[in-house]
Amino acid sequence: MMKLADMTVTGFADTVASDAPAPGGGSCAALYGSIGAALTAMVGGLTQGRKKYAEYAEHAAEVEKKGNELKTRLLDVMDRDTEAFNVVSAAFGMPKATDEEKAARSAAIQEGLKGCTKTPMEMMELIDETLTLAQSLLGRFNDTSASDLGVAFLSLKAGIQGAWLNVLINVGSLKDQKFAAEYRAKGEALLAHALPLADECYAEIVKLIEG
């Protein structure tokens, strides 16, 4: 199957709208994250080469570079999230006529669910990192791109919350309670940092645009 990241926007949206269970919310959450990272890189780029913002040029160049790297990593995890889902689907399709087959199927499902928990957690970590990067532009970026940076904060917030829902839905089916508790705690800590940050940054942008 074609990589999600290589699809046209229309192709991706149509595939999401189809009755195929994946790509779904998890892949979309990663896409929101990558769009947020792309917008962050764009604002970094638009801040360079302007006399008015010359003192911020070096930092803006660093943000552009990092933003592009994070965008690429989020697009990669978007595809791996769908692959992880396909592993679970295949496990559910395994034979279950004998006790041995039932045990093997159950183990494969559990292993697959762990994979489906790891990819959205990776999204959360990458999006949290991107939020911190985008925040670092506040007060030192090209003001004409304020709305673009605002959309970055909104996309990143939606992305990290969407990824969290995908962590939650998978840990709920895990038998390994230690693994489940570890991922819940990790996710909650990331949200505790990211959500207030995204809201504060968005509010700053609104204030800036309203003057």
C-alpha positions in Angstrom: 0.0 0.0 0.0 1.1 3.6 -0.8 2.6 5.4 2.2 0.1 7.9 3.7 2.7 10.6 3.6 3.0 10.2 -0.2 -0.7 10.6 -0.9 -2.3 13.7 -2.2 -4.4 15.7 0.3 -7.5 14.5 -1.4 -6.3 10.9 -1.5 -5.6 11.0 2.2 -8.9 12.6 3.1 -10.8 10.1 0.9 -8.9 7.1 2.5 -9.8 8.4 6.0 -13.5 8.8 4.9 -13.6 5.3 3.5 -14.7 2.2 5.5 -11.1 1.1 6.0 -10.5 1.2 9.8 -7.0 2.7 9.2 -5.8 5.4 8.7 -8.0 6.9 11.4 -7.7 9.2 14.3 -4.1 8.2 15.2 -2.8 9.0 11.7 -4.7 12.2 11.7 -3.2 13.2 15.0 0.3 12.7 13.6 -0.7 14.7 10.6 -1.9 17.6 12.8 1.5 17.5 14.5 3.4 17.5 11.3 1.4 20.5 10.0 2.1 22.3 13.3 5.8 21.6 12.8 5.7 22.7 9.2 4.0 26.0 10.1 6.6 26.5 12.8 9.4 26.0 10.2 7.6 28.3 7.8 7.5 31.1 10.4 11.2 30.6 11.2 11.9 30.9 7.5 9.8 34.1 7.1 11.6 35.7 10.0 15.0 35.5 8.3 16.3 37.9 5.7 14.2 40.8 7.1 16.1 43.8 8.3 13.5 44.5 11.0 14.1 41.0 12.5 17.8 40.7 11.9 18.6 40.1 15.6 16.3 37.0 15.5 17.7 35.6 12.3 20.0 33.0 13.8 17.4 31.6 16.2 14.8 31.6 13.4 17.2 29.6 11.2 17.6 27.0 13.9 13.8 26.8 14.4 13.3 26.4 10.7 15.8 23.5 10.6 14.4 21.7 13.7 10.8 22.3 12.6 11.4 20.6 9.3 13.1 17.6 11.1 10.1 17.2 13.5 7.7 17.5 10.5 9.5 14.6 8.8 9.6 12.5 12.0 5.9 13.0 12.6 5.1 12.0 9.0 7.1 8.8 9.6 5.3 8.0 12.8 2.0 8.6 11.0 2.7 5.7 8.6 4.1 3.5 11.4 0.9 4.1 13.4 -1.2 2.6 10.5 1.3 -0.3 10.2 1.0 -1.0 14.0 -2.8 -1.1 13.6 -2.5 -3.6 10.7 -0.4 -5.9 12.9 -3.3 -6.0 15.5 -5.8 -6.6 12.7 -3.8 -9.6 11.4 -3.5 -11.0 14.9 -7.3 -10.9 15.3 -7.5 -12.9 12.1 -5.3 -15.7 13.5 -6.8 -19.2 13.9 -8.4 -20.1 17.3 -9.5 -23.7 17.0 -7.2 -25.2 19.6 -5.9 -24.0 23.0 -2.4 -23.5 21.5 -3.8 -21.4 18.7 -5.9 -19.4 21.1 -2.8 -18.7 23.3 -0.7 -17.7 20.3 -3.5 -15.4 19.0 -4.0 -13.8 22.4 -0.2 -13.2 22.8 0.0 -11.7 19.2 -2.9 -9.4 19.9 -1.3 -8.2 23.2 2.0 -7.6 21.5 0.2 -5.7 18.7 -1.6 -3.5 21.1 1.7 -2.5 22.7 2.9 -1.5 19.3 -0.3 0.6 18.9 0.4 2.3 22.2 4.0 3.1 21.4 3.4 5.0 18.1 0.9 7.5 19.6 3.2 8.0 22.6 6.0 8.8 20.2 3.7 11.3 18.5 3.0 12.9 21.9 6.7 13.3 22.6 7.5 14.8 19.2 4.5 17.2 19.4 5.5 18.3 22.9 9.0 19.0 21.6 7.5 20.9 18.6 5.3 23.0 20.9 8.4 24.1 22.9 10.1 25.0 19.6 7.1 27.0 18.4 6.9 28.8 21.8 10.5 29.9 21.4 9.5 32.1 18.5 7.1 34.2 20.6 8.4 37.8 20.8 11.0 37.2 18.2 9.4 36.4 14.9 8.0 38.2 11.8 4.6 39.5 13.1 3.0 39.3 9.7 3.0 35.5 10.1 1.2 35.6 13.5 -1.9 33.8 12.3 0.3 31.0 10.9 2.0 30.5 14.2 -1.4 30.6 15.9 -2.6 27.7 13.6 0.6 25.8 14.5 -0.3 26.0 18.2 -3.9 24.8 17.5 -2.7 22.0 15.3 -0.2 20.8 17.8 -2.7 20.9 20.6 -5.2 18.8 18.6 -2.4 16.5 17.6 -1.2 15.7 21.1 -4.8 15.3 22.5 -5.6 13.0 19.6 -2.5 10.9 20.1 -3.4 10.7 23.8 -6.9 9.3 23.0 -5.1 6.6 21.0 -2.8 5.8 23.9 -5.8 5.5 26.2 -7.9 3.3 24.0 -5.0 0.8 23.6 -3.8 0.6 27.2 -7.3 -0.1 28.2 -7.1 -3.5 26.5 -3.6 -4.5 27.8 -3.1 -7.3 30.2 0.4 -6.0 31.1 -0.6 -3.6 33.9 2.9 -2.3 34.5 3.3 -1.3 30.8 -0.2 0.3 30.8 0.5 2.3 34.0 3.9 3.5 32.6 2.3 4.7 29.4 -0.6 6.4 31.2 1.8 8.3 33.5 4.1 9.3 30.6 1.1 10.6 28.6 -0.4 12.5 31.5 2.9 14.2 32.2 3.3 15.3 28.6 -0.3 16.6 28.5 0.3 18.5 31.8 3.1 20.4 30.1 1.7 20.7 26.5 -1.9 21.8 27.0 -1.4 24.8 29.2 1.5 25.8 27.0 -0.5 25.6 23.8 -3.3 27.6 25.3 -1.0 30.3 26.6 0.8 30.6 23.3 -2.4 30.8 21.4 -3.7 33.5 23.7 -0.4 35.5 23.1 -1.0 35.3 19.4 -4.6 36.5 19.6 -3.3 39.4 21.8 -0.6 40.2 19.2 -3.1 40.2 16.3 -5.7 42.3 18.1 -2.9 44.7 19.1 
